[in-house]
Amino acid sequence: MSITVTPSPGAQALKYRLVATGPVPGPGSTVPDPAAAMAALERYGSSIFFPVPGPPRMCSDVYSGPQVAAVSGVFQGRPVAATFKRTDSCETARWQALAPLFGAVAGGTGAT
């Protein structure tokens, strides 16, 4: 899985990789804490990348920052092309769920 995090518009992007076989991170991983990243993926599963349609959600219009993370690769045998932002409360919640993938960029503390 490839992760590209842009801390702010015009800033140099940070690039990470998460390589795994099953729930174990591999030696090619460059995310700051591969074990925490794997734990976050295990916790949230495929719904973080492939949400199931449901009733409309109410999201507070709370801007948390300009950060953007693009995740691509394969998760549980399915291709992933997902974008994470911090533009409102719902998007920030998604960001926080996978914070270990994004390193220490504004809310990406690595805590799950």
Backbone as XML, in Angstrom:
<?xml version="1.0"?>
<chain id="A" units="angstrom">
  <residue number="1" name="MET">
    <atom name="N" x="0.849" y="-1.150" z="0.000"/>
    <atom name="CA" x="0.000" y="0.000" z="0.000"/>
    <atom name="C" x="0.908" y="1.230" z="0.000"/>
  </residue>
  <residue number="2" name="SER">
    <atom name="N" x="0.597" y="2.210" z="-0.809"/>
    <atom name="CA" x="1.344" y="3.460" z="-0.872"/>
    <atom name="C" x="0.521" y="4.566" z="-0.242"/>
  </residue>
  <residue number="3" name="ILE">
    <atom name="N" x="1.176" y="5.392" z="0.552"/>
    <atom name="CA" x="0.517" y="6.498" z="1.227"/>
    <atom name="C" x="1.294" y="7.771" z="0.902"/>
  </residue>
  <residue number="4" name="THR">
    <atom name="N" x="0.582" y="8.783" z="0.414"/>
    <atom name="CA" x="1.182" y="10.083" z="0.142"/>
    <atom name="C" x="0.426" y="11.109" z="0.967"/>
  </residue>
  <residue number="5" name="VAL">
    <atom name="N" x="1.133" y="11.792" z="1.852"/>
    <atom name="CA" x="0.523" y="12.782" z="2.729"/>
    <atom name="C" x="1.054" y="14.159" z="2.350"/>
  </residue>
  <residue number="6" name="THR">
    <atom name="N" x="0.133" y="15.072" z="2.070"/>
    <atom name="CA" x="0.500" y="16.456" z="1.787"/>
    <atom name="C" x="0.085" y="17.281" z="3.006"/>
  </residue>
  <residue number="7" name="PRO">
    <atom name="N" x="1.070" y="17.767" z="3.787"/>
    <atom name="CA" x="0.752" y="18.495" z="5.019"/>
    <atom name="C" x="0.007" y="19.807" z="4.802"/>
  </residue>
  <residue number="8" name="SER">
    <atom name="N" x="0.286" y="20.492" z="3.693"/>
    <atom name="CA" x="-0.398" y="21.748" z="3.386"/>
    <atom name="C" x="-0.218" y="22.022" z="1.895"/>
  </residue>
  <residue number="9" name="PRO">
    <atom name="N" x="-1.069" y="22.861" z="1.327"/>
    <atom name="CA" x="-0.930" y="23.162" z="-0.092"/>
    <atom name="C" x="0.470" y="23.680" z="-0.419"/>
  </residue>
  <residue number="10" name="GLY">
    <atom name="N" x="1.086" y="23.095" z="-1.418"/>
    <atom name="CA" x="2.415" y="23.505" z="-1.842"/>
    <atom name="C" x="3.555" y="22.870" z="-1.069"/>
  </residue>
  <residue number="11" name="ALA">
    <atom name="N" x="3.251" y="22.192" z="0.037"/>
    <atom name="CA" x="4.295" y="21.549" z="0.832"/>
    <atom name="C" x="4.772" y="20.268" z="0.146"/>
  </residue>
  <residue number="12" name="GLN">
    <atom name="N" x="5.985" y="19.878" z="0.464"/>
    <atom name="CA" x="6.514" y="18.634" z="-0.078"/>
    <atom name="C" x="5.741" y="17.463" z="0.514"/>
  </residue>
  <residue number="13" name="ALA">
    <atom name="N" x="5.308" y="16.557" z="-0.345"/>
    <atom name="CA" x="4.546" y="15.390" z="0.090"/>
    <atom name="C" x="5.455" y="14.396" z="0.797"/>
  </residue>
  <residue number="14" name="LEU">
    <atom name="N" x="4.895" y="13.749" z="1.800"/>
    <atom name="CA" x="5.578" y="12.667" z="2.504"/>
    <atom name="C" x="5.072" y="11.364" z="1.903"/>
  </residue>
  <residue number="15" name="LYS">
    <atom name="N" x="5.968" y="10.453" z="1.620"/>
    <atom name="CA" x="5.568" y="9.188" z="0.998"/>
    <atom name="C" x="5.969" y="8.033" z="1.894"/>
  </residue>
  <residue number="16" name="TYR">
    <atom name="N" x="5.001" y="7.135" z="2.111"/>
    <atom name="CA" x="5.215" y="5.953" z="2.937"/>
    <atom name="C" x="4.729" y="4.720" z="2.181"/>
  </residue>
  <residue number="17" name="ARG">
    <atom name="N" x="5.179" y="3.569" z="2.653"/>
    <atom name="CA" x="4.682" y="2.292" z="2.139"/>
    <atom name="C" x="4.353" y="1.410" z="3.326"/>
  </residue>
  <residue number="18" name="LEU">
    <atom name="N" x="3.318" y="0.616" z="3.165"/>
    <atom name="CA" x="2.991" y="-0.414" z="4.140"/>
    <atom name="C" x="2.905" y="-1.716" z="3.374"/>
  </residue>
  <residue number="19" name="VAL">
    <atom name="N" x="3.813" y="-2.613" z="3.680"/>
    <atom name="CA" x="3.871" y="-3.915" z="3.034"/>
    <atom name="C" x="3.521" y="-4.947" z="4.094"/>
  </residue>
  <residue number="20" name="ALA">
    <atom name="N" x="2.607" y="-5.844" z="3.768"/>
    <atom name="CA" x="2.203" y="-6.838" z="4.763"/>
    <atom name="C" x="1.791" y="-8.144" z="4.105"/>
  </residue>
  <residue number="21" name="THR">
    <atom name="N" x="1.988" y="-9.192" z="4.867"/>
    <atom name="CA" x="1.451" y="-10.491" z="4.516"/>
    <atom name="C" x="0.513" y="-10.850" z="5.653"/>
  </residue>
  <residue number="22" name="GLY">
    <atom name="N" x="-0.789" y="-10.813" z="5.384"/>
    <atom name="CA" x="-1.751" y="-10.999" z="6.462"/>
    <atom name="C" x="-1.646" y="-9.834" z="7.432"/>
  </residue>
  <residue number="23" name="PRO">
    <atom name="N" x="-1.734" y="-10.111" z="8.744"/>
    <atom name="CA" x="-1.705" y="-9.023" z="9.723"/>
    <atom name="C" x="-0.303" y="-8.586" z="10.157"/>
  </residue>
  <residue number="24" name="VAL">
    <atom name="N" x="0.729" y="-9.120" z="9.515"/>
    <atom name="CA" x="2.103" y="-8.826" z="9.921"/>
    <atom name="C" x="2.766" y="-7.870" z="8.928"/>
  </residue>
  <residue number="25" name="PRO">
    <atom name="N" x="3.246" y="-6.703" z="9.403"/>
    <atom name="CA" x="3.933" y="-5.784" z="8.495"/>
    <atom name="C" x="5.258" y="-6.378" z="8.025"/>
  </residue>
  <residue number="26" name="GLY">
    <atom name="N" x="5.591" y="-6.100" z="6.775"/>
    <atom name="CA" x="6.808" y="-6.631" z="6.191"/>
    <atom name="C" x="7.972" y="-5.663" z="6.279"/>
  </residue>
  <residue number="27" name="PRO">
    <atom name="N" x="9.163" y="-6.140" z="5.922"/>
    <atom name="CA" x="10.367" y="-5.316" z="6.025"/>
    <atom name="C" x="10.402" y="-4.132" z="5.058"/>
  </residue>
  <residue number="28" name="GLY">
    <atom name="N" x="9.580" y="-4.118" z="4.019"/>
    <atom name="CA" x="9.560" y="-2.995" z="3.089"/>
    <atom name="C" x="8.715" y="-1.827" z="3.554"/>
  </residue>
  <residue number="29" name="SER">
    <atom name="N" x="8.128" y="-1.924" z="4.745"/>
    <atom name="CA" x="7.262" y="-0.862" z="5.264"/>
    <atom name="C" x="8.075" y="0.339" z="5.707"/>
  </residue>
  <residue number="30" name="THR">
    <atom name="N" x="7.597" y="1.529" z="5.346"/>
    <atom name="CA" x="8.275" y="2.764" z="5.747"/>
    <atom name="C" x="7.381" y="3.687" z="6.570"/>
  </residue>
  <residue number="31" name="VAL">
    <atom name="N" x="6.142" y="3.281" z="6.856"/>
    <atom name="CA" x="5.305" y="4.097" z="7.744"/>
    <atom name="C" x="6.012" y="4.150" z="9.101"/>
  </residue>
  <residue number="32" name="PRO">
    <atom name="N" x="5.856" y="5.239" z="9.853"/>
    <atom name="CA" x="6.594" y="5.375" z="11.114"/>
    <atom name="C" x="6.385" y="4.218" z="12.099"/>
  </residue>
  <residue number="33" name="ASP">
    <atom name="N" x="5.173" y="3.683" z="12.186"/>
    <atom name="CA" x="4.902" y="2.581" z="13.116"/>
    <atom name="C" x="4.069" y="1.531" z="12.390"/>
  </residue>
  <residue number="34" name="PRO">
    <atom name="N" x="4.716" y="0.612" z="11.680"/>
    <atom name="CA" x="3.984" y="-0.380" z="10.892"/>
    <atom name="C" x="3.005" y="-1.224" z="11.714"/>
  </residue>
  <residue number="35" name="ALA">
    <atom name="N" x="3.374" y="-1.579" z="12.937"/>
    <atom name="CA" x="2.478" y="-2.393" z="13.769"/>
    <atom name="C" x="1.198" y="-1.621" z="14.105"/>
  </residue>
  <residue number="36" name="ALA">
    <atom name="N" x="1.333" y="-0.325" z="14.426"/>
    <atom name="CA" x="0.149" y="0.492" z="14.719"/>
    <atom name="C" x="-0.706" y="0.669" z="13.472"/>
  </residue>
  <residue number="37" name="ALA">
    <atom name="N" x="-0.070" y="0.824" z="12.320"/>
    <atom name="CA" x="-0.823" y="0.950" z="11.066"/>
    <atom name="C" x="-1.618" y="-0.322" z="10.794"/>
  </residue>
  <residue number="38" name="MET">
    <atom name="N" x="-0.988" y="-1.472" z="10.993"/>
    <atom name="CA" x="-1.696" y="-2.743" z="10.789"/>
    <atom name="C" x="-2.840" y="-2.895" z="11.785"/>
  </residue>
  <residue number="39" name="ALA">
    <atom name="N" x="-2.614" y="-2.488" z="13.031"/>
    <atom name="CA" x="-3.677" y="-2.573" z="14.045"/>
    <atom name="C" x="-4.868" y="-1.705" z="13.652"/>
  </residue>
  <residue number="40" name="ALA">
    <atom name="N" x="-4.617" y="-0.513" z="13.119"/>
    <atom name="CA" x="-5.707" y="0.367" z="12.685"/>
    <atom name="C" x="-6.475" y="-0.265" z="11.535"/>
  </residue>
  <residue number="41" name="LEU">
    <atom name="N" x="-5.766" y="-0.858" z="10.583"/>
    <atom name="CA" x="-6.441" y="-1.516" z="9.463"/>
    <atom name="C" x="-7.260" y="-2.702" z="9.938"/>
  </residue>
  <residue number="42" name="GLU">
    <atom name="N" x="-6.730" y="-3.471" z="10.878"/>
    <atom name="CA" x="-7.474" y="-4.602" z="11.438"/>
    <atom name="C" x="-8.723" y="-4.103" z="12.161"/>
  </residue>
  <residue number="43" name="ARG">
    <atom name="N" x="-8.585" y="-3.019" z="12.911"/>
    <atom name="CA" x="-9.701" y="-2.485" z="13.697"/>
    <atom name="C" x="-10.841" y="-1.990" z="12.810"/>
  </residue>
  <residue number="44" name="TYR">
    <atom name="N" x="-10.513" y="-1.240" z="11.762"/>
    <atom name="CA" x="-11.548" y="-0.619" z="10.936"/>
    <atom name="C" x="-11.920" y="-1.430" z="9.710"/>
  </residue>
  <residue number="45" name="GLY">
    <atom name="N" x="-11.074" y="-2.352" z="9.313"/>
    <atom name="CA" x="-11.394" y="-3.257" z="8.214"/>
    <atom name="C" x="-11.697" y="-2.551" z="6.908"/>
  </residue>
  <residue number="46" name="SER">
    <atom name="N" x="-12.352" y="-3.267" z="6.041"/>
    <atom name="CA" x="-12.594" y="-2.772" z="4.689"/>
    <atom name="C" x="-13.541" y="-1.575" z="4.638"/>
  </residue>
  <residue number="47" name="SER">
    <atom name="N" x="-14.352" y="-1.369" z="5.673"/>
    <atom name="CA" x="-15.318" y="-0.266" z="5.636"/>
    <atom name="C" x="-14.633" y="1.105" z="5.579"/>
  </residue>
  <residue number="48" name="ILE">
    <atom name="N" x="-13.379" y="1.186" z="6.016"/>
    <atom name="CA" x="-12.677" y="2.471" z="5.972"/>
    <atom name="C" x="-12.344" y="2.859" z="4.532"/>
  </residue>
  <residue number="49" name="PHE">
    <atom name="N" x="-12.144" y="1.863" z="3.666"/>
    <atom name="CA" x="-11.849" y="2.112" z="2.255"/>
    <atom name="C" x="-13.067" y="1.934" z="1.363"/>
  </residue>
  <residue number="50" name="PHE">
    <atom name="N" x="-13.964" y="1.039" z="1.759"/>
    <atom name="CA" x="-15.122" y="0.692" z="0.931"/>
    <atom name="C" x="-16.395" y="0.850" z="1.762"/>
  </residue>
  <residue number="51" name="PRO">
    <atom name="N" x="-16.816" y="2.089" z="2.037"/>
    <atom name="CA" x="-17.991" y="2.292" z="2.890"/>
    <atom name="C" x="-19.261" y="1.738" z="2.266"/>
  </residue>
  <residue number="52" name="VAL">
    <atom name="N" x="-20.096" y="1.203" z="3.119"/>
    <atom name="CA" x="-21.390" y="0.673" z="2.698"/>
    <atom name="C" x="-22.395" y="1.824" z="2.709"/>
  </residue>
  <residue number="53" name="PRO">
    <atom name="N" x="-23.151" y="1.999" z="1.639"/>
    <atom name="CA" x="-24.134" y="3.087" z="1.625"/>
    <atom name="C" x="-25.112" y="2.952" z="2.790"/>
  </residue>
  <residue number="54" name="GLY">
    <atom name="N" x="-25.454" y="4.050" z="3.362"/>
    <atom name="CA" x="-26.381" y="4.057" z="4.486"/>
    <atom name="C" x="-27.123" y="5.374" z="4.519"/>
  </residue>
  <residue number="55" name="PRO">
    <atom name="N" x="-27.795" y="5.621" z="5.615"/>
    <atom name="CA" x="-28.517" y="6.887" z="5.719"/>
    <atom name="C" x="-27.536" y="8.058" z="5.728"/>
  </residue>
  <residue number="56" name="PRO">
    <atom name="N" x="-28.004" y="9.227" z="5.316"/>
    <atom name="CA" x="-27.140" y="10.409" z="5.331"/>
    <atom name="C" x="-26.593" y="10.670" z="6.737"/>
  </residue>
  <residue number="57" name="ARG">
    <atom name="N" x="-25.355" y="11.141" z="6.812"/>
    <atom name="CA" x="-24.736" y="11.452" z="8.097"/>
    <atom name="C" x="-24.704" y="12.956" z="8.289"/>
  </residue>
  <residue number="58" name="MET">
    <atom name="N" x="-24.818" y="13.349" z="9.514"/>
    <atom name="CA" x="-24.668" y="14.758" z="9.858"/>
    <atom name="C" x="-23.208" y="14.980" z="10.225"/>
  </residue>
  <residue number="59" name="CYS">
    <atom name="N" x="-22.556" y="15.888" z="9.518"/>
    <atom name="CA" x="-21.153" y="16.191" z="9.775"/>
    <atom name="C" x="-21.041" y="17.663" z="10.150"/>
  </residue>
  <residue number="60" name="SER">
    <atom name="N" x="-20.383" y="17.917" z="11.264"/>
    <atom name="CA" x="-20.163" y="19.299" z="11.680"/>
    <atom name="C" x="-19.204" y="19.964" z="10.711"/>
  </residue>
  <residue number="61" name="ASP">
    <atom name="N" x="-19.473" y="21.187" z="10.400"/>
    <atom name="CA" x="-18.617" y="21.946" z="9.490"/>
    <atom name="C" x="-17.441" y="22.510" z="10.283"/>
  </residue>
  <residue number="62" name="VAL">
    <atom name="N" x="-16.602" y="21.588" z="10.756"/>
    <atom name="CA" x="-15.439" y="21.948" z="11.556"/>
    <atom name="C" x="-14.201" y="21.605" z="10.746"/>
  </residue>
  <residue number="63" name="TYR">
    <atom name="N" x="-13.517" y="22.630" z="10.303"/>
    <atom name="CA" x="-12.317" y="22.464" z="9.501"/>
    <atom name="C" x="-11.147" y="22.166" z="10.428"/>
  </residue>
  <residue number="64" name="SER">
    <atom name="N" x="-10.468" y="21.045" z="10.203"/>
    <atom name="CA" x="-9.365" y="20.644" z="11.076"/>
    <atom name="C" x="-7.994" y="20.837" z="10.451"/>
  </residue>
  <residue number="65" name="GLY">
    <atom name="N" x="-7.939" y="21.207" z="9.183"/>
    <atom name="CA" x="-6.648" y="21.458" z="8.568"/>
    <atom name="C" x="-6.619" y="21.128" z="7.098"/>
  </residue>
  <residue number="66" name="PRO">
    <atom name="N" x="-5.556" y="21.557" z="6.410"/>
    <atom name="CA" x="-5.465" y="21.384" z="4.963"/>
    <atom name="C" x="-4.852" y="20.046" z="4.530"/>
  </residue>
  <residue number="67" name="GLN">
    <atom name="N" x="-4.522" y="19.190" z="5.480"/>
    <atom name="CA" x="-3.829" y="17.956" z="5.152"/>
    <atom name="C" x="-4.679" y="17.043" z="4.268"/>
  </residue>
  <residue number="68" name="VAL">
    <atom name="N" x="-3.985" y="16.376" z="3.345"/>
    <atom name="CA" x="-4.626" y="15.403" z="2.455"/>
    <atom name="C" x="-3.725" y="14.178" z="2.396"/>
  </residue>
  <residue number="69" name="ALA">
    <atom name="N" x="-4.325" y="13.008" z="2.475"/>
    <atom name="CA" x="-3.577" y="11.758" z="2.338"/>
    <atom name="C" x="-4.238" y="10.922" z="1.253"/>
  </residue>
  <residue number="70" name="ALA">
    <atom name="N" x="-3.440" y="10.422" z="0.346"/>
    <atom name="CA" x="-3.921" y="9.529" z="-0.709"/>
    <atom name="C" x="-3.350" y="8.148" z="-0.438"/>
  </residue>
  <residue number="71" name="VAL">
    <atom name="N" x="-4.221" y="7.152" z="-0.427"/>
    <atom name="CA" x="-3.820" y="5.778" z="-0.165"/>
    <atom name="C" x="-4.176" y="4.948" z="-1.386"/>
  </residue>
  <residue number="72" name="SER">
    <atom name="N" x="-3.212" y="4.186" z="-1.886"/>
    <atom name="CA" x="-3.473" y="3.309" z="-3.024"/>
    <atom name="C" x="-2.778" y="1.979" z="-2.801"/>
  </residue>
  <residue number="73" name="GLY">
    <atom name="N" x="-3.292" y="0.971" z="-3.450"/>
    <atom name="CA" x="-2.721" y="-0.366" z="-3.318"/>
    <atom name="C" x="-3.815" y="-1.405" z="-3.296"/>
  </residue>
  <residue number="74" name="VAL">
    <atom name="N" x="-3.609" y="-2.435" z="-2.502"/>
    <atom name="CA" x="-4.571" y="-3.527" z="-2.389"/>
    <atom name="C" x="-4.810" y="-3.790" z="-0.915"/>
  </residue>
  <residue number="75" name="PHE">
    <atom name="N" x="-6.083" y="-3.928" z="-0.535"/>
    <atom name="CA" x="-6.454" y="-4.271" z="0.836"/>
    <atom name="C" x="-7.479" y="-5.391" z="0.774"/>
  </residue>
  <residue number="76" name="GLN">
    <atom name="N" x="-7.181" y="-6.488" z="1.441"/>
    <atom name="CA" x="-8.048" y="-7.663" z="1.456"/>
    <atom name="C" x="-8.434" y="-8.087" z="0.043"/>
  </residue>
  <residue number="77" name="GLY">
    <atom name="N" x="-7.450" y="-8.034" z="-0.854"/>
    <atom name="CA" x="-7.644" y="-8.492" z="-2.224"/>
    <atom name="C" x="-8.372" y="-7.520" z="-3.140"/>
  </residue>
  <residue number="78" name="ARG">
    <atom name="N" x="-8.705" y="-6.337" z="-2.646"/>
    <atom name="CA" x="-9.419" y="-5.347" z="-3.454"/>
    <atom name="C" x="-8.543" y="-4.128" z="-3.697"/>
  </residue>
  <residue number="79" name="PRO">
    <atom name="N" x="-8.592" y="-3.565" z="-4.908"/>
    <atom name="CA" x="-7.810" y="-2.353" z="-5.165"/>
    <atom name="C" x="-8.338" y="-1.172" z="-4.362"/>
  </residue>
  <residue number="80" name="VAL">
    <atom name="N" x="-7.428" y="-0.387" z="-3.840"/>
    <atom name="CA" x="-7.756" y="0.786" z="-3.025"/>
    <atom name="C" x="-7.248" y="2.036" z="-3.729"/>
  </residue>
  <residue number="81" name="ALA">
    <atom name="N" x="-8.088" y="3.045" z="-3.785"/>
    <atom name="CA" x="-7.722" y="4.391" z="-4.229"/>
    <atom name="C" x="-8.572" y="5.329" z="-3.386"/>
  </residue>
  <residue number="82" name="ALA">
    <atom name="N" x="-8.067" y="5.686" z="-2.197"/>
    <atom name="CA" x="-8.852" y="6.469" z="-1.244"/>
    <atom name="C" x="-8.136" y="7.761" z="-0.892"/>
  </residue>
  <residue number="83" name="THR">
    <atom name="N" x="-8.935" y="8.790" z="-0.629"/>
    <atom name="CA" x="-8.405" y="10.085" z="-0.204"/>
    <atom name="C" x="-8.965" y="10.401" z="1.173"/>
  </residue>
  <residue number="84" name="PHE">
    <atom name="N" x="-8.096" y="10.894" z="2.033"/>
    <atom name="CA" x="-8.486" y="11.276" z="3.383"/>
    <atom name="C" x="-8.160" y="12.750" z="3.554"/>
  </residue>
  <residue number="85" name="LYS">
    <atom name="N" x="-9.107" y="13.485" z="4.163"/>
    <atom name="CA" x="-8.952" y="14.933" z="4.379"/>
    <atom name="C" x="-9.381" y="15.266" z="5.786"/>
  </residue>
  <residue number="86" name="ARG">
    <atom name="N" x="-9.246" y="16.523" z="6.149"/>
    <atom name="CA" x="-9.662" y="16.980" z="7.472"/>
    <atom name="C" x="-10.599" y="18.182" z="7.317"/>
  </residue>
  <residue number="87" name="THR">
    <atom name="N" x="-11.496" y="18.104" z="6.347"/>
    <atom name="CA" x="-12.331" y="19.241" z="5.980"/>
    <atom name="C" x="-13.613" y="19.390" z="6.792"/>
  </residue>
  <residue number="88" name="ASP">
    <atom name="N" x="-14.058" y="18.340" z="7.464"/>
    <atom name="CA" x="-15.230" y="18.414" z="8.331"/>
    <atom name="C" x="-15.127" y="17.302" z="9.364"/>
  </residue>
  <residue number="89" name="SER">
    <atom name="N" x="-16.090" y="17.207" z="10.275"/>
    <atom name="CA" x="-15.983" y="16.245" z="11.369"/>
    <atom name="C" x="-15.970" y="14.796" z="10.878"/>
  </residue>
  <residue number="90" name="CYS">
    <atom name="N" x="-16.719" y="14.486" z="9.836"/>
    <atom name="CA" x="-16.746" y="13.114" z="9.325"/>
    <atom name="C" x="-15.418" y="12.738" z="8.665"/>
  </residue>
  <residue number="91" name="GLU">
    <atom name="N" x="-14.885" y="13.651" z="7.865"/>
    <atom name="CA" x="-13.601" y="13.385" z="7.213"/>
    <atom name="C" x="-12.470" y="13.311" z="8.243"/>
  </residue>
  <residue number="92" name="THR">
    <atom name="N" x="-12.514" y="14.159" z="9.253"/>
    <atom name="CA" x="-11.495" y="14.127" z="10.294"/>
    <atom name="C" x="-11.560" y="12.812" z="11.065"/>
  </residue>
  <residue number="93" name="ALA">
    <atom name="N" x="-12.751" y="12.287" z="11.291"/>
    <atom name="CA" x="-12.895" y="10.996" z="11.969"/>
    <atom name="C" x="-12.257" y="9.881" z="11.143"/>
  </residue>
  <residue number="94" name="ARG">
    <atom name="N" x="-12.456" y="9.907" z="9.830"/>
    <atom name="CA" x="-11.808" y="8.913" z="8.958"/>
    <atom name="C" x="-10.289" y="9.047" z="9.042"/>
  </residue>
  <residue number="95" name="TRP">
    <atom name="N" x="-9.802" y="10.298" z="9.030"/>
    <atom name="CA" x="-8.364" y="10.547" z="9.131"/>
    <atom name="C" x="-7.821" y="9.953" z="10.436"/>
  </residue>
  <residue number="96" name="GLN">
    <atom name="N" x="-8.475" y="10.260" z="11.540"/>
    <atom name="CA" x="-8.018" y="9.781" z="12.842"/>
    <atom name="C" x="-8.023" y="8.257" z="12.919"/>
  </residue>
  <residue number="97" name="ALA">
    <atom name="N" x="-8.988" y="7.624" z="12.264"/>
    <atom name="CA" x="-9.063" y="6.154" z="12.292"/>
    <atom name="C" x="-7.793" y="5.522" z="11.725"/>
  </residue>
  <residue number="98" name="LEU">
    <atom name="N" x="-7.237" y="6.125" z="10.690"/>
    <atom name="CA" x="-6.036" y="5.574" z="10.065"/>
    <atom name="C" x="-4.805" y="6.434" z="10.307"/>
  </residue>
  <residue number="99" name="ALA">
    <atom name="N" x="-4.806" y="7.206" z="11.371"/>
    <atom name="CA" x="-3.692" y="8.097" z="11.683"/>
    <atom name="C" x="-2.322" y="7.418" z="11.620"/>
  </residue>
  <residue number="100" name="PRO">
    <atom name="N" x="-2.173" y="6.170" z="12.043"/>
    <atom name="CA" x="-0.843" y="5.552" z="11.972"/>
    <atom name="C" x="-0.287" y="5.432" z="10.547"/>
  </residue>
  <residue number="101" name="LEU">
    <atom name="N" x="-1.152" y="5.446" z="9.549"/>
    <atom name="CA" x="-0.677" y="5.408" z="8.167"/>
    <atom name="C" x="-0.081" y="6.751" z="7.738"/>
  </residue>
  <residue number="102" name="PHE">
    <atom name="N" x="-0.476" y="7.815" z="8.411"/>
    <atom name="CA" x="-0.129" y="9.156" z="7.969"/>
    <atom name="C" x="1.037" y="9.777" z="8.736"/>
  </residue>
  <residue number="103" name="GLY">
    <atom name="N" x="1.598" y="9.086" z="9.689"/>
    <atom name="CA" x="2.717" y="9.621" z="10.456"/>
    <atom name="C" x="2.262" y="10.718" z="11.411"/>
  </residue>
  <residue number="104" name="ALA">
    <atom name="N" x="3.141" y="11.618" z="11.742"/>
    <atom name="CA" x="2.851" y="12.646" z="12.743"/>
    <atom name="C" x="2.391" y="13.948" z="12.103"/>
  </residue>
  <residue number="105" name="VAL">
    <atom name="N" x="1.637" y="13.858" z="11.018"/>
    <atom name="CA" x="1.139" y="15.052" z="10.337"/>
    <atom name="C" x="-0.244" y="15.405" z="10.900"/>
  </residue>
  <residue number="106" name="ALA">
    <atom name="N" x="-0.339" y="16.504" z="11.585"/>
    <atom name="CA" x="-1.603" y="17.064" z="12.095"/>
    <atom name="C" x="-2.647" y="16.018" z="12.428"/>
  </residue>
  <residue number="107" name="GLY">
    <atom name="N" x="-2.536" y="15.427" z="13.552"/>
    <atom name="CA" x="-3.520" y="14.447" z="13.974"/>
    <atom name="C" x="-3.124" y="13.035" z="13.620"/>
  </residue>
  <residue number="108" name="GLY">
    <atom name="N" x="-2.096" y="12.851" z="12.841"/>
    <atom name="CA" x="-1.637" y="11.515" z="12.511"/>
    <atom name="C" x="-0.615" y="11.066" z="13.522"/>
  </residue>
  <residue number="109" name="THR">
    <atom name="N" x="-1.024" y="10.958" z="14.765"/>
    <atom name="CA" x="-0.090" y="10.680" z="15.854"/>
    <atom name="C" x="0.370" y="9.236" z="15.905"/>
  </residue>
  <residue number="110" name="GLY">
    <atom name="N" x="-0.320" y="8.372" z="15.220"/>
    <atom name="CA" x="0.004" y="6.956" z="15.312"/>
    <atom name="C" x="-0.857" y="6.258" z="16.335"/>
  </residue>
  <residue number="111" name="ALA">
    <atom name="N" x="-1.635" y="6.988" z="17.118"/>
    <atom name="CA" x="-2.515" y="6.371" z="18.109"/>
    <atom name="C" x="-3.753" y="5.824" z="17.415"/>
  </residue>
  <residue number="112" name="THR">
    <atom name="N" x="-4.197" y="4.682" z="17.863"/>
    <atom name="CA" x="-5.426" y="4.102" z="17.289"/>
    <atom name="C" x="-6.561" y="4.198" z="18.247"/>
  </residue>
</chain>
